[in-house]
Amino acid sequence: MSKHEINSPTLIIAGQFDTVTLPSHSERIAEPVSGSKLVMFPAVHLPNVEFPAEYIREVLDFLVSKTI
């Protein structure tokens, strides 16, 4: 399955200052996916570790918004 075939709500979380997975990579992933949401944290490579509370909030908000 290519990224163009994803038709489910998709959350992409990335680090704004990531030098391993560049922010532009996340943007390229999100762009063609209908219903995607890209969240960019001011993090390096591990936004879930660097911003755990904010990360959890984004994930929970996304999941709740898709189940209502």
KETIMI-784338 format. One line per field, with one value per residue (C-alpha): residue number from 1; residue in three letters; x, y, z. Coordinates in Angstrom, 3 decimals, decimal comma. Layout:
# KETIMI-784338
resi: (NUM:...)
resn: (Ala:...)
x: (X:...)
y: (Y:...)
z: (Z:...)
//
This chain:
# KETIMI-784338
resi: (1:2:3:4:5:6:7:8:9:10:11:12:13:14:15:16:17:18:19:20:21:22:23:24:25:26:27:28:29:30:31:32:33:34:35:36:37:38:39:40:41:42:43:44:45:46:47:48:49:50:51:52:53:54:55:56:57:58:59:60:61:62:63:64:65:66:67:68)
resn: (Met:Ser:Lys:His:Glu:Ile:Asn:Ser:Pro:Thr:Leu:Ile:Ile:Ala:Gly:Gln:Phe:Asp:Thr:Val:Thr:Leu:Pro:Ser:His:Ser:Glu:Arg:Ile:Ala:Glu:Pro:Val:Ser:Gly:Ser:Lys:Leu:Val:Met:Phe:Pro:Ala:Val:His:Leu:Pro:Asn:Val:Glu:Phe:Pro:Ala:Glu:Tyr:Ile:Arg:Glu:Val:Leu:Asp:Phe:Leu:Val:Ser:Lys:Thr:Ile)
x: (0,000:1,420:0,861:-1,612:-3,911:-4,387:-7,927:-8,245:-7,711:-3,958:-1,948:1,666:3,792:7,233:10,051:10,675:14,423:14,815:17,968:17,245:13,689:13,507:10,330:9,985:9,698:6,712:5,155:5,580:3,919:0,983:0,272:-1,281:-3,101:-6,684:-7,790:-4,266:-3,147:0,489:1,661:5,142:6,643:9,685:11,580:14,571:13,889:11,676:8,711:7,043:10,024:10,794:7,154:5,315:2,248:1,726:2,299:-0,289:-2,761:-2,401:-2,863:-5,881:-7,501:-7,037:-8,472:-11,442:-12,187:-12,342:-14,660:-17,403)
y: (0,000:3,357:6,502:7,618:4,744:5,743:6,990:6,803:9,677:9,838:11,714:12,506:13,894:15,260:17,256:20,684:20,370:16,703:16,047:12,333:12,505:15,998:18,040:18,101:14,300:14,522:17,176:14,928:12,069:14,204:16,092:13,355:11,614:12,774:13,500:13,662:16,015:17,039:18,217:19,691:19,948:22,151:18,921:17,182:13,481:12,251:14,553:11,901:12,064:15,773:16,903:13,950:15,791:17,724:14,579:12,604:15,493:15,647:11,899:11,767:14,823:13,298:9,934:11,486:13,761:10,723:8,697:11,251)
z: (0,000:-0,961:1,072:-1,606:-0,725:2,905:3,331:7,107:9,526:10,094:12,714:11,874:14,701:13,993:15,519:14,069:14,645:13,727:11,711:11,224:9,910:8,482:8,947:5,163:5,222:7,546:5,353:2,309:4,181:5,344:2,140:-0,015:2,837:2,920:6,474:7,848:10,574:10,916:14,327:14,542:18,026:18,744:19,369:17,886:17,230:20,073:20,621:22,792:25,179:24,881:25,219:26,788:28,094:24,861:22,810:24,777:24,531:20,728:20,365:22,676:21,091:17,643:18,696:20,462:17,502:15,224:17,432:17,983)
//
